[in-house]
Amino acid sequence: MITFSPETRKEILIERRKRCEVCGEKQGLTFHHIIHNTKTNRKIYGDKLQSKENCMLLCIKHHSNYSLYDRERLKQLRSQWK
């Protein structure tokens, strides 16, 4: 499966200060695709799925409940990427 490149991951970690965007946790961080990285979405959005804008840096706790935190950004991205 295609995911964020090492370079993109590094930029995200630096920009978001290596902290969960919800609670500020520094341990157990994950890179969450706001618009999910599915075959259908890859056809629709292409390389944009692997961009920093489509990523939320979340701790494991918040990644398991991501839909509570990414709704607004999901709407924004879908609107911008039409």
C-alpha positions in Angstrom: 0.0 0.0 0.0 1.2 3.5 -0.8 1.8 5.7 2.2 3.5 9.0 3.0 7.1 9.2 1.8 9.9 9.3 4.3 10.5 13.0 3.3 6.9 13.9 3.8 6.8 12.1 7.2 9.9 14.0 8.3 8.3 17.3 7.3 5.1 16.5 9.1 7.0 15.5 12.3 8.9 18.8 12.2 5.9 21.0 11.4 3.7 19.4 14.0 6.5 19.3 16.6 6.4 15.5 17.0 3.1 15.7 18.9 -0.4 14.3 18.5 -2.6 17.0 17.0 -5.4 16.3 19.5 -3.7 15.8 22.9 0.0 16.7 22.4 1.3 13.2 23.2 4.8 12.5 22.0 4.7 8.6 22.1 3.1 6.2 19.7 2.5 8.6 16.9 0.8 7.5 13.7 0.3 9.2 10.3 -3.4 9.2 9.5 -4.8 9.8 6.0 -7.7 12.2 6.3 -9.1 11.1 3.0 -8.5 7.4 3.1 -5.8 5.8 1.0 -8.1 3.5 -1.0 -7.9 2.4 -4.6 -11.0 4.5 -5.5 -9.7 7.6 -3.7 -6.3 7.2 -5.5 -8.2 7.3 -8.8 -10.0 10.5 -7.7 -7.3 12.4 -5.9 -4.1 10.9 -7.1 -0.8 12.0 -5.4 -2.7 14.5 -3.2 -3.5 11.6 -0.9 0.1 11.4 0.1 0.4 15.2 0.8 1.0 16.8 4.2 -2.4 18.4 3.9 -4.0 15.0 3.9 -2.2 13.9 7.1 -3.1 14.1 10.8 -0.4 13.2 13.2 -2.2 11.2 16.0 -1.3 9.1 19.0 -2.5 5.5 19.0 -5.4 6.5 21.3 -6.7 9.2 19.0 -6.0 7.3 15.8 -8.4 4.6 16.9 -11.1 7.3 17.1 -9.9 9.5 14.2 -13.4 10.2 12.8 -14.1 12.4 15.9 -11.2 14.6 15.0 -10.8 14.8 11.2 -14.3 15.6 10.0 -13.7 19.3 9.5 -10.4 18.8 7.7 -12.0 16.1 5.6 -14.7 18.5 4.4 -12.1 21.2 3.7 -9.9 18.9 1.6 -12.8 17.4 -0.4 -13.9 21.0 -1.2 -10.5 22.2 -2.1 -9.6 19.1 -4.3 -12.7 19.1 -6.4 
